[in-house]
Amino acid sequence: MTRRAIDVGRGRCDCSRMKATSAAPDAGPSAPASVPSTAPTPTRGDDYKFFEVVQGYLSRAGDLIGLPMHIRNMLAQPKNELIVHFPVRMDDGSMRMFKGYRIQHNNLLGPYKGGLRFHHTVSLDDLKALATMMTWKGALMEIPFGGAKGGVKVDTRGLSRDELMRVTRRFTHALGNNIGPNYDIPAPDVGTSAQVMVWIMDTYMNQVDHGAKNAQRAVVTGKTITCGGSQGRNKATAQGVVHCITEWAKDNRFDLEGKTAIIQGFGNVGSHSALLLSKLGVSTVAVGDHSGYLFSKEGFNPHKLSEYVAQHGSIAGYDSGEPITREEFFATKADLFIPAALENQIGEAEARALDVRLVAEGANGPCNPAGEKILESKGIPIIPDVLANSGGVTVSYYEWVQNLNSQSWDLAEVDGRLEKAMKTAYQRVQYFAQEHGVSQRIAAYALALERLGRAYDERGIFP
């Protein structure tokens, strides 16, 4: 494992610009850069160690399949942990220092791959956990990517558009050749967007040899369509969640028409989930973000609510719902619950309050182990994050392939490929879970680890 701390330039952090805000919206690509990220206030305390939770699942799944200890040890920690400090000139002329990270967990199956999170809660522990999960997602979906995650510790709601652009470009410059289309490929995450990815791409392209410039578009995925993005990428994470829900419904002879859902987090994943579910006859009756929670007995119009959030940055002030407390939100009776915010949102109290038929994790790690145990005791199935929200990295792979081959696929082709990939993965996880009598989460981890274990066994350890 390599850990590097890099300081770029000198300056003073003007912390007065950083507003005290709560967590951001989704684990998938975020809304446009002009739209503040939104998410409910996390329940987590300082003692919550997300990375240790992920390692616990690794240990359980490793025991189940008999994964050799030396492979577990290699997968237990990231290969590289990069920390950069870089100055940015603000609109008022002052200089401010920012701290950025890039965690590269594993590249056995392909280039490092994972999102960039711009949020004031960004931490090394969380990014290590998220990078590790990206390795499992690539292995589970059988795409040639490893796992990575990164970000900048910043509240984007305290930045102007120009300041956000300068932070993005300076961060990209600080990372230098630690990213690249065949080495490490970032993507959008909480607080970032397609526009942010385009700024990264442009900055990176202007740092490479002129003759190879246009071959570097694949340095990031989740770009705008104009600048090399893929059709269907913006809704891909939510689309994957909904494909998993429809497979669960089919397996359980559960008619989705006329059913209800509650959604926590109404950024990219949450809003697209509501839109896609509405086409299946599912109405969203309660939503929440950093500004609060709303309830509508008749169900929200997802198009109007999404447009409102895009314009105002949160659900606050939306006049077609009744304000409710966080506790009332989790106690709202519904058929489906999609947590699409940050990790550790569902603890013991939330799990006891939930009155739903299914939890489909649009976010990464929304259930902590104590909450998950209670949900299992109540007989509420969980479609785990490693499976449910892997539609994002899957379509990122499609975008990467299109860029490398100078191709452009239409939406029907992208959607068709994603549907096949998600449904195949769901059925593999479901079959493994039933065969071994374990949860879908442990089944998903086990399948990912089996693939990684085979690759290590076949390749051996150099030298």
HELIX and SHEET records of a PDB file:
HELIX    1   1 CYS A   15  ARG A   17  5                                   3    
HELIX    2   2 PHE A   50  ILE A   65  1                                  16    
HELIX    3   3 MET A   69  LEU A   75  1                                   7    
HELIX    4   4 LEU A  124  LEU A  140  1                                  17    
HELIX    5   5 THR A  156  GLY A  158  5                                   3    
HELIX    6   6 ARG A  161  LEU A  175  1                                  15    
HELIX    7   7 GLY A  176  ASN A  178  5                                   3    
HELIX    8   8 ALA A  194  MET A  205  1                                  12    
HELIX    9   9 HIS A  210  VAL A  219  5                                  10    
HELIX   10  10 ALA A  236  ASP A  251  1                                  16    
HELIX   11  11 ASN A  268  SER A  278  1                                  11    
HELIX   12  12 PRO A  302  HIS A  312  1                                  11    
HELIX   13  13 ARG A  326  PHE A  330  1                                   5    
HELIX   14  14 GLU A  348  ALA A  353  1                                   6    
HELIX   15  15 PRO A  369  SER A  377  1                                   9    
HELIX   16  16 ASP A  385  ALA A  388  1                                   4    
HELIX   17  17 GLY A  391  LEU A  404  1                                  14    
HELIX   18  18 LEU A  411  HIS A  436  1                                  26    
HELIX   19  19 GLN A  440  ARG A  459  1                                  20    
SHEET    1   A 6 THR A   2  ASP A   7  0                                        
SHEET    2   A 6 ASN A  80  ARG A  89  1                                        
SHEET    3   A 6 MET A  95  ASN A 106 -1                                        
SHEET    4   A 6 GLY A 147  LYS A 153 -1                                        
SHEET    5   A 6 TYR A 112  HIS A 119  1                                        
SHEET    6   A 6 ASP A 184  PRO A 188  1                                        
SHEET    1   B 7 GLU A 322  ILE A 324  0                                        
SHEET    2   B 7 GLY A 292  PHE A 295 -1                                        
SHEET    3   B 7 SER A 283  ASP A 289 -1                                        
SHEET    4   B 7 THR A 260  GLN A 264  1                                        
SHEET    5   B 7 LEU A 336  PRO A 339  1                                        
SHEET    6   B 7 LEU A 358  ALA A 360  1                                        
SHEET    7   B 7 ILE A 382  ILE A 383  1                                        
END                                                                             
